[in-house]
Amino acid sequence: IAYGGESFILTGIGEIIEEPFVDDSGEAFEAFRRTSKNFIKAKWLFRGPEDIQDFELPGNKSRGFAGWRNTIGELNQGQIEAFISYCKRKGFRVSEQNGSHNRQAKRYALVPVGADWTDNRQVLGFVNHLKTADDESGRPTFQSTPVLDLVLRASADQDNPYFIILDEMNLSHVERYFSDFLSAMESGEPVPVHSEDGALPTSSGHEIPPQIVIPPNLFVVGTVNVDETTYMFSPKVLDRANVLEFRVEHDDLDNFLQTHAQSETLPKNSGGILPAPAGTAEAFLELSLRARGVLQHTGTALEPLATPPDIDRIKETLLDFFRVLQKAGFEFAYRTANEVMRYARVSYALKSAEDNWDWQQVMDAQILQKLLPRLHGSRRRIEPTLVALAKLCEGGEVVDALKAFEKDGSAVTDYQGSPDGWQEKKYKMSWRKLAEMIETVRRDQFVSFIQ
């Protein structure tokens, strides 16, 4: 824990915080003592300096420390996090490290979505008027959620990225339980949490204000399965996301079976995923802030991402696809265009020095992830659109692609595209998906991107 130019080490953070080693004459500790005393009041019992011990500080500088035994009481994880957040707001720099005596809070929340989520209470919590605060204020308590707890942790630690993972997020209508987040992501306005006067306490020790701001270091990921128990996404949701469709090819399954042939059960981490190298999380967050043009929480402006050399070709291609989609009533707007450009800049920033940046590969990914997911409908409505887009993905001119909308319908009925030849196309992944959708709509008379 650092304050000004001094620092000290607090060990044993758990159910009871005890034996923190501090410099008994340092101003940093005195400031920390005053701050902590204001926060937890009478729970701090200072018993005076004990044995003098040597403690090694970062940078291999060893100096004498006096051990102070402080009993904070049995604080749970949420109360400790609230205390750390309070210290940070007061100007302390708190570094949490892994070790036998230190705790590192998770920077993600895996949230299983229920089929009964019809409002935002499962996301943002609610006021519990049946339970009052432990103090004499008589305030009602607030029933928090893993999502809200993570938002508060992310707001208090904006040097690291935090992730909300909504598992099976389409078991309920996303617009019903997540509409506040969708609006705040776009506008940057605070999200209303409750209408009481002042902050409300939670059982985990947080103080919940009437409204919260979604911090820029918070990211949302959702997993989706499609069957008779799930719901489709509206354009409002799809416009704010990149839709990643995971495929299992024959070679992938064969390799999996060969690798794990001796295992009686599937390994928990069958993908062989290893922890990311040190600094990856910080680099990811910095890249994200640069891509969005967001200031750091310290107010420092980051250098914007460089413009790729073939960005004009992406713009021209995007306008061609807009013409086709507009003809069919599936046109996109400024948000989608801006996010495609942002994706291109991020892709260019991530390429290694020896790699050539392929603008067609980038455009292929964005056609598949941003433009096609909104497509759905009956054969009469959607087939001309699918054929026109498939012609564009083959590398054809937009004038030829628009012939699919002519009244005689010959351009549509004459089109024969088999998914087997997808590797030879200009935008091969997008064309493959379109060819599959054309086959499906001709067979079933209806198709959607997510099947």
C-alpha positions in Angstrom: 0.0 0.0 0.0 1.5 3.3 -1.1 0.8 6.9 -0.2 2.8 9.7 -1.6 6.4 8.6 -1.9 6.2 5.9 0.8 4.8 2.3 0.9 4.3 -0.5 3.4 3.1 -4.1 3.1 -0.1 -5.4 4.7 -0.1 -9.2 4.9 -2.7 -11.8 6.0 -5.8 -10.5 4.2 -8.5 -13.1 4.8 -11.2 -13.5 7.4 -9.1 -11.6 9.9 -6.4 -9.1 8.9 -3.5 -9.5 11.3 0.2 -8.8 11.6 0.6 -6.1 8.9 4.3 -5.0 8.8 4.6 -1.3 8.7 7.2 1.4 9.3 6.0 2.7 12.7 7.3 6.2 11.9 6.1 6.5 8.3 3.6 9.1 7.2 2.1 6.6 4.8 1.0 4.4 7.7 -0.3 7.3 9.8 -2.4 8.4 6.8 -3.6 4.8 6.3 -4.4 4.4 10.0 -6.5 7.6 10.0 -8.3 6.5 6.8 -9.0 3.0 8.0 -10.2 4.3 11.4 -12.7 6.5 9.6 -13.9 3.6 7.6 -14.4 0.9 10.2 -14.3 3.1 13.3 -14.0 1.1 16.5 -13.1 -2.2 14.8 -9.4 -1.2 14.7 -7.5 -2.0 17.9 -3.9 -0.8 17.8 -1.9 -2.6 20.4 1.5 -0.9 19.8 4.8 -1.9 18.2 6.0 -5.4 18.9 9.1 -7.3 17.7 11.4 -5.5 15.3 11.8 -7.6 12.1 13.5 -7.3 8.8 11.2 -7.3 5.8 12.3 -7.3 2.2 10.7 -4.6 0.1 10.4 -4.5 -3.7 13.7 -3.6 -5.2 15.6 -5.8 -2.8 15.8 -3.0 -0.2 15.6 -4.4 3.3 14.9 -2.1 6.3 13.7 -2.5 9.8 10.0 -2.8 10.5 7.9 -2.8 13.6 5.1 -5.3 13.5 1.7 -3.8 14.4 -1.0 -6.4 15.3 -4.3 -5.0 14.1 -7.6 -6.8 14.5 -10.1 -5.6 11.9 -12.7 -8.2 12.9 -14.0 -10.9 10.7 -14.6 -9.1 7.4 -16.0 -11.0 4.5 -14.6 -10.6 0.9 -17.1 -7.9 0.0 -16.3 -5.8 3.0 -12.5 -6.1 2.3 -13.1 -5.0 -1.3 -15.2 -2.1 -0.1 -12.4 -1.1 2.3 -9.8 -1.3 -0.5 -12.0 0.8 -2.8 -12.4 3.4 -0.1 -8.6 3.6 0.4 -8.1 4.1 -3.4 -10.6 6.9 -3.4 -8.6 8.6 -0.6 -5.4 8.5 -2.7 -3.8 5.2 -1.7 -2.3 2.9 -4.3 -3.2 -0.7 -3.4 -1.3 -3.5 -5.1 -3.0 -7.0 -4.6 -0.6 -9.9 -5.2 -0.9 -13.7 -5.2 0.7 -15.3 -2.2 0.1 -17.3 0.9 -1.2 -14.3 2.8 -2.6 -12.1 0.0 -5.8 -12.3 -2.0 -6.5 -11.5 -5.6 -10.1 -10.9 -6.4 -11.5 -12.5 -9.6 -11.8 -10.1 -12.4 -14.7 -11.9 -14.0 -18.2 -13.1 -13.2 -19.7 -16.1 -14.8 -23.4 -15.5 -14.6 -25.9 -18.3 -15.7 -28.9 -16.6 -17.2 -32.3 -18.0 -16.1 -35.4 -18.5 -18.1 -37.4 -16.3 -15.7 -35.3 -13.1 -16.1 -38.1 -10.7 -17.1 -36.5 -7.5 -15.6 -33.2 -6.2 -14.4 -33.3 -7.3 -10.8 -31.1 -10.4 -11.6 -28.5 -8.0 -13.0 -28.7 -4.8 -10.9 -30.3 -6.1 -7.7 -33.1 -4.6 -5.8 -33.9 -2.8 -2.5 -34.8 -5.1 0.3 -37.2 -3.2 2.6 -37.6 -6.3 4.9 -34.0 -6.0 6.1 -32.5 -2.9 7.5 -28.9 -1.9 8.0 -26.9 -3.0 11.0 -26.4 0.7 12.1 -28.9 3.0 13.6 -29.9 4.7 10.4 -32.8 2.3 9.7 -31.9 2.3 6.0 -33.1 -0.7 4.0 -30.4 -3.0 2.6 -29.7 -3.6 -1.0 -29.8 -7.1 -2.5 -26.8 -7.1 -4.8 -25.8 -9.5 -7.6 -22.6 -10.9 -9.0 -22.9 -8.5 -11.9 -23.3 -5.4 -9.8 -20.5 -6.5 -7.5 -18.2 -6.9 -10.5 -19.1 -3.4 -11.8 -18.2 -1.9 -8.5 -14.9 -3.8 -8.4 -14.1 -2.7 -12.0 -14.9 0.9 -11.1 -12.5 0.8 -8.2 -9.7 -0.9 -10.2 -9.6 0.7 -13.6 -6.0 -0.4 -14.3 -7.3 -3.9 -15.2 -10.0 -5.3 -17.4 -13.0 -7.0 -16.0 -15.4 -9.4 -17.7 -19.1 -10.3 -17.3 -19.8 -13.6 -19.0 -23.5 -14.3 -19.4 -23.9 -18.0 -19.9 -26.9 -19.0 -22.1 -27.8 -15.4 -22.4 -30.8 -16.0 -24.7 -32.7 -18.2 -22.3 -34.6 -15.0 -21.6 -35.1 -11.9 -23.7 -31.9 -9.9 -23.5 -33.7 -6.6 -24.0 -35.7 -7.2 -20.8 -32.9 -7.9 -18.3 -30.0 -6.1 -20.0 -31.6 -3.0 -21.5 -30.0 -0.6 -19.0 -26.6 -1.8 -19.9 -27.3 -1.6 -23.6 -28.4 2.0 -23.2 -25.5 2.9 -21.0 -22.9 1.3 -23.3 -24.2 3.7 -26.1 -24.8 6.9 -24.2 -22.3 6.7 -21.3 -25.0 7.9 -19.0 -25.3 6.5 -15.4 -27.5 3.5 -14.9 -30.3 4.0 -12.3 -30.0 1.4 -9.5 -32.5 2.5 -6.9 -34.6 5.6 -6.0 -33.7 5.8 -2.3 -32.0 8.9 -0.8 -28.3 8.2 -0.5 -26.3 5.0 -0.7 -27.7 1.7 0.6 -25.6 -1.0 2.3 -25.4 -4.6 1.1 -24.7 -7.8 3.0 -21.3 -8.0 1.3 -20.2 -4.6 2.7 -20.7 -2.4 -0.4 -22.4 0.9 -0.4 -24.7 1.1 -3.5 -25.4 4.6 -4.8 -28.7 5.5 -6.5 -26.9 5.2 -9.9 -23.7 3.8 -11.2 -21.5 4.5 -14.2 -20.4 1.5 -16.4 -16.6 1.8 -16.4 -14.6 1.6 -19.6 -12.6 -1.4 -18.4 -15.7 -3.6 -18.2 -16.4 -6.0 -21.0 -19.5 -8.2 -21.6 -19.4 -11.6 -23.3 -22.4 -13.9 -23.8 -22.7 -17.5 -24.9 -25.7 -18.6 -27.0 -27.3 -21.8 -28.0 -30.3 -22.0 -30.3 -33.1 -24.5 -29.7 -36.8 -24.5 -28.8 -36.1 -23.1 -25.3 -34.3 -19.9 -26.4 -35.1 -16.6 -27.9 -33.6 -14.8 -30.9 -31.8 -11.5 -30.6 -33.3 -8.2 -31.7 -31.3 -5.8 -34.0 -30.7 -3.6 -31.0 -28.6 -6.3 -29.4 -26.9 -7.5 -32.6 -25.9 -3.9 -33.5 -23.8 -3.7 -30.3 -22.0 -7.0 -30.6 -19.7 -9.1 -32.8 -21.3 -12.5 -33.3 -18.7 -15.3 -33.3 -20.0 -18.6 -34.6 -17.9 -21.5 -33.5 -17.6 -24.4 -35.9 -16.1 -27.9 -35.3 -14.5 -29.2 -38.5 -13.8 -32.9 -39.1 -10.0 -32.4 -38.6 -10.7 -30.6 -35.3 -12.8 -33.5 -33.9 -10.4 -36.1 -35.2 -7.5 -34.3 -33.5 -9.5 -34.1 -30.2 -10.3 -37.8 -30.3 -6.7 -38.8 -31.0 -5.4 -36.5 -28.2 -7.8 -37.7 -25.6 -8.4 -41.2 -26.7 -7.0 -42.7 -23.4 -9.2 -40.5 -21.2 -12.3 -42.0 -19.8 -13.8 -38.6 -19.2 -13.4 -35.3 -21.0 -10.7 -33.1 -19.3 -12.0 -30.0 -17.6 -9.6 -27.9 -19.7 -9.7 -29.9 -22.9 -8.6 -27.0 -25.0 -5.2 -26.9 -23.3 -5.6 -23.2 -22.5 -2.7 -21.8 -20.5 -2.6 -18.6 -18.4 -1.7 -15.5 -20.4 1.8 -14.0 -19.9 2.2 -11.2 -17.4 1.1 -7.9 -18.7 -1.4 -9.3 -21.2 -4.5 -8.0 -19.4 -3.0 -4.5 -19.1 -2.0 -4.5 -22.8 -5.5 -5.6 -23.7 -7.1 -2.8 -21.8 -4.8 -0.2 -23.2 -5.5 -1.3 -26.7 -9.2 -1.2 -26.1 -9.0 2.4 -24.6 -6.9 3.5 -27.6 -9.4 2.0 -30.1 -12.3 3.7 -28.5 -10.6 7.0 -27.8 -11.3 6.8 -24.1 -9.2 8.6 -21.6 -7.5 6.6 -18.8 -9.1 7.0 -15.4 -6.2 9.3 -14.5 -7.3 11.7 -17.3 -4.4 10.8 -19.5 -5.1 10.7 -23.2 -3.6 7.6 -25.0 -2.1 7.7 -28.5 -4.8 6.8 -31.1 -4.4 3.7 -33.2 -2.7 4.0 -36.6 -4.9 3.9 -39.7 -4.3 0.8 -41.9 -2.9 1.3 -45.4 -5.9 -0.2 -47.2 -8.6 1.4 -45.2 -10.1 3.0 -48.3 -10.8 -0.4 -49.8 -12.7 -1.4 -46.6 -14.8 1.8 -46.9 -15.6 1.1 -50.6 -16.6 -2.5 -49.8 -18.7 -1.4 -46.8 -20.6 1.0 -49.1 -21.2 -1.8 -51.7 -22.7 -4.1 -49.0 -24.8 -1.1 -47.7 -26.3 -0.7 -51.1 -27.4 -4.3 -51.3 -28.7 -4.5 -47.7 -30.5 -1.2 -48.1 -32.3 -2.6 -51.1 -33.6 -5.4 -48.9 -34.4 -3.3 -45.9 -31.5 -4.7 -43.8 -29.3 -1.6 -44.0 -26.9 -0.7 -41.1 -26.1 2.7 -39.7 -23.3 4.8 -38.3 -22.6 2.5 -35.2 -21.9 -0.5 -37.4 -19.7 1.4 -39.8 -17.8 2.9 -36.9 -17.2 -0.5 -35.3 -16.0 -2.0 -38.6 -13.5 0.7 -38.9 -12.4 0.2 -35.3 -12.0 -3.5 -35.8 -9.7 -2.8 -38.8 -7.5 -0.5 -36.7 -7.3 -3.0 -33.9 -6.4 -5.8 -36.3 -3.7 -3.7 -37.8 -2.3 -2.8 -34.4 -2.1 -6.5 -33.4 -0.2 -7.7 -36.5 3.4 -8.6 -36.0 6.1 -6.7 -37.8 6.8 -9.6 -40.2 3.2 -10.3 -41.1 1.4 -8.6 -44.0 -1.9 -7.1 -43.1 -4.7 -8.6 -45.2 -7.6 -6.2 -45.5 -9.8 -8.8 -47.2 -9.5 -11.1 -44.3 -10.5 -8.3 -41.9 -13.5 -7.4 -44.1 -14.5 -11.1 -44.4 -14.6 -11.3 -40.6 -16.7 -8.2 -40.2 -19.2 -9.2 -42.9 -19.6 -12.4 -41.0 -19.7 -11.0 -37.5 -21.5 -7.6 -38.0 -23.5 -7.6 -41.3 -24.9 -11.1 -41.7 -26.2 -11.9 -38.2 -29.3 -9.7 -38.7 -30.5 -11.6 -41.8 -33.6 -13.8 -41.4 -36.9 -14.3 -43.1 -39.0 -16.3 -45.5 -37.7 -17.4 -48.9 -39.7 -14.9 -50.8 -38.2 -12.0 -48.8 -34.7 -13.2 -48.0 -33.4 -15.3 -51.0 -32.7 -12.4 -53.4 -30.7 -10.7 -50.6 -28.7 -13.8 -49.9 -27.9 -14.3 -53.6 -26.9 -10.7 -54.0 -24.6 -10.8 -51.0 -23.1 -14.1 -52.1 -22.2 -12.5 -55.5 -20.4 -9.7 -53.7 -18.5 -12.2 -51.6 -17.4 -14.0 -54.7 -15.7 -10.7 -55.8 -18.4 -9.6 -58.2 -19.5 -6.0 -58.9 -22.3 -4.4 -56.9 -24.2 -3.7 -60.2 -24.3 -7.4 -61.0 -25.2 -8.3 -57.4 -28.2 -5.9 -57.5 -29.7 -7.8 -60.4 -30.9 -10.4 -57.9 -33.7 -7.9 -57.0 -35.0 -7.7 -60.5 -38.7 -8.8 -60.9 -38.1 -11.7 -63.3 -36.1 -13.5 -60.6 -33.8 -15.2 -63.0 -30.7 -14.1 -61.3 -31.9 -15.8 -58.1 -33.2 -19.0 -59.6 -30.1 -19.5 -61.8 -27.7 -19.0 -59.0 -26.1 -22.3 -57.9 -23.6 -21.9 -55.0 -22.3 -24.9 -53.2 -20.6 -24.4 -49.8 -17.9 -26.9 -51.0 -16.1 -24.2 -53.0 -15.9 -21.6 -50.3 -12.1 -21.6 -50.0 -11.7 -20.0 -53.5 -13.9 -17.0 -52.8 -12.8 -13.4 -52.1 -14.6 -13.3 -48.7 -14.6 -17.0 -48.2 -16.0 -17.4 -44.6 -18.9 -15.0 -45.3 -19.6 -16.7 -48.7 -19.7 -20.1 -47.0 -22.3 -19.0 -44.5 -24.4 -17.4 -47.2 -24.3 -20.5 -49.4 -25.5 -22.6 -46.4 -28.3 -20.1 -45.8 -29.3 -20.3 -49.4 -29.5 -24.1 -49.2 -31.5 -23.9 -46.0 -34.1 -21.3 -47.3 -34.7 -23.3 -50.5 -35.3 -26.4 -48.4 -37.2 -25.1 -45.4 -38.7 -21.8 -46.9 -37.3 -19.9 -43.9 -33.8 -19.2 -42.6 -31.9 -17.1 -40.0 -28.3 -16.5 -39.4 -28.3 -18.2 -36.0 -29.7 -21.7 -36.7 
